[in-house]
Amino acid sequence: MSDLTTNYMGLKLLTPWMVASCSLSKTEDGIRRCAQAGAGAIVLKSLFEEQIEAGANKVHEYLWMPSHTEAFDYIGNMSMEIGAQEYLKLIEKAKKAVSIPIIASLNCISPKWWLGYAKQIESAGADGLELNIAILPGEPNHTSAQIEKIYLEILDSVHATIRIPIAVKIGPHFSSIPYMAQELVNHGVKALVLFNRFYQLDIDIDKMQLVSGHRFSSPEEMCLSLRWMSILAGKISCDLAASTGVHHGADVIKQILAGATAVQICSALYVHEIKHLEKIHADVEQWMKDHQINSLSQIRGTLSQSKSHRPEIYERLQYIEALVGID
Ligand SMILES: Cc1cc2nc3c(=O)[nH]c(=O)nc-3n(C[C@H](O)[C@H](O)[C@H](O)COP(=O)(O)O)c2cc1C
């Protein structure tokens, strides 16, 4: 039997594939089905800052996008307690329904709400908390330093109140991802999720209006997190989970070779259904057997930049050999 276990922010996972925060993890039934299919852990659907602020208990599916003004169109007039209270009940139900770790998720754009609420999430039994910090820098007079400070303030406010481990799910848009990653670690983060996939914006040229782009990722999108996984692994002293474009067993293996502690999967479970986790499991085990690998820890990070004899090739943004000769 192959050893697929991993230790992710102090939690023992029997398999390194988690279900990412999405609507599959917003009901007890969905959570149970993900666990039955072999998820190592489940990140619950996020509670949105706007949900708490406006006190709504129902927010439209696609509101996980950052700072989207339409968020406010969908928010009802329910009392603040309801949405937040239902979320706490979901944590309690999930903990009773399954034995794998349950990670709660908050979608934050400011530090103001989280002190009290994070404490309640911990008391409801969550094993960990993932902060999806999604700030869209839309103004030319907002500096990178100002925006990065908000990330750290959010993290500080939560870290000061709870003892359960905290992960931060970030987007790829920083001038220096390694600097930001290290800052988050310095402020107490136990794991980073690379990366959030933001709402895809598109334009309908017939109606001449904004529309939503592809809702689900494609496997090709994984290259971005694979690059940063291989650069950060071994340099940043926290666990790293890959997210976006992890669809198949081969993708899991690539991310582990690059240095991932674990991966998060969402779109593939919508495209192929939750049972697809079983196929991923079978494919990873088969690969391990074919390559005589007993444990994923044997290969974790072996293709990261820090283990490479030619670290410079990881930093080449325009790789001459690949581009020269293509007209
Ligand atoms: C329907 C749907 C709902 C989502 N809801 C959330 C959410 O509440 N919080 C969050 O952090 N990410 C949310 N996401 C993003 C996923 O967690 C994940 O980061 C993203 O889909 C990229 O991973 P993938 O390529 O495996 O789909 C959602 C994605 C989808 C498709």
PDBQT file of the ligand as one rigid body, heavy atoms in Angstrom, charges set to zero:
ROOT
HETATM    1  C1  LIG A 401     -18.839  27.356  -8.131  1.00  0.00    +0.000 C 
HETATM    2  C2  LIG A 401     -17.589  27.814  -7.416  1.00  0.00    +0.000 A 
HETATM    3  C3  LIG A 401     -17.696  28.392  -6.168  1.00  0.00    +0.000 A 
HETATM    4  C4  LIG A 401     -16.525  28.839  -5.508  1.00  0.00    +0.000 A 
HETATM    5  N1  LIG A 401     -16.627  29.396  -4.270  1.00  0.00    +0.000 NA
HETATM    6  C5  LIG A 401     -15.495  29.764  -3.607  1.00  0.00    +0.000 A 
HETATM    7  C6  LIG A 401     -15.560  30.287  -2.297  1.00  0.00    +0.000 A 
HETATM    8  O1  LIG A 401     -16.617  30.446  -1.701  1.00  0.00    +0.000 OA
HETATM    9  N2  LIG A 401     -14.387  30.622  -1.686  1.00  0.00    +0.000 N 
HETATM   10  C7  LIG A 401     -13.170  30.449  -2.282  1.00  0.00    +0.000 A 
HETATM   11  O2  LIG A 401     -12.136  30.749  -1.664  1.00  0.00    +0.000 OA
HETATM   12  N3  LIG A 401     -13.070  29.968  -3.535  1.00  0.00    +0.000 NA
HETATM   13  C8  LIG A 401     -14.200  29.616  -4.201  1.00  0.00    +0.000 A 
HETATM   14  N4  LIG A 401     -14.100  29.095  -5.458  1.00  0.00    +0.000 N 
HETATM   15  C9  LIG A 401     -12.748  28.961  -6.056  1.00  0.00    +0.000 C 
HETATM   16  C10 LIG A 401     -12.194  27.546  -5.823  1.00  0.00    +0.000 C 
HETATM   17  O3  LIG A 401     -12.008  27.270  -4.452  1.00  0.00    +0.000 OA
HETATM   18  C11 LIG A 401     -10.835  27.372  -6.516  1.00  0.00    +0.000 C 
HETATM   19  O4  LIG A 401      -9.869  28.203  -5.899  1.00  0.00    +0.000 OA
HETATM   20  C12 LIG A 401     -10.868  27.711  -7.999  1.00  0.00    +0.000 C 
HETATM   21  O5  LIG A 401     -12.028  27.174  -8.615  1.00  0.00    +0.000 OA
HETATM   22  C13 LIG A 401      -9.633  27.163  -8.709  1.00  0.00    +0.000 C 
HETATM   23  O6  LIG A 401      -9.487  25.777  -8.503  1.00  0.00    +0.000 OA
HETATM   24  P1  LIG A 401      -9.907  24.694  -9.632  1.00  0.00    +0.000 P 
HETATM   25  O7  LIG A 401      -9.075  24.943 -10.795  1.00  0.00    +0.000 OA
HETATM   26  O8  LIG A 401      -9.693  23.366  -8.984  1.00  0.00    +0.000 OA
HETATM   27  O9  LIG A 401     -11.358  24.954  -9.918  1.00  0.00    +0.000 OA
HETATM   28  C14 LIG A 401     -15.256  28.684  -6.140  1.00  0.00    +0.000 A 
HETATM   29  C15 LIG A 401     -15.183  28.094  -7.404  1.00  0.00    +0.000 A 
HETATM   30  C16 LIG A 401     -16.313  27.670  -8.054  1.00  0.00    +0.000 A 
HETATM   31  C17 LIG A 401     -16.196  27.058  -9.420  1.00  0.00    +0.000 C 
ENDROOT
TORSDOF 0
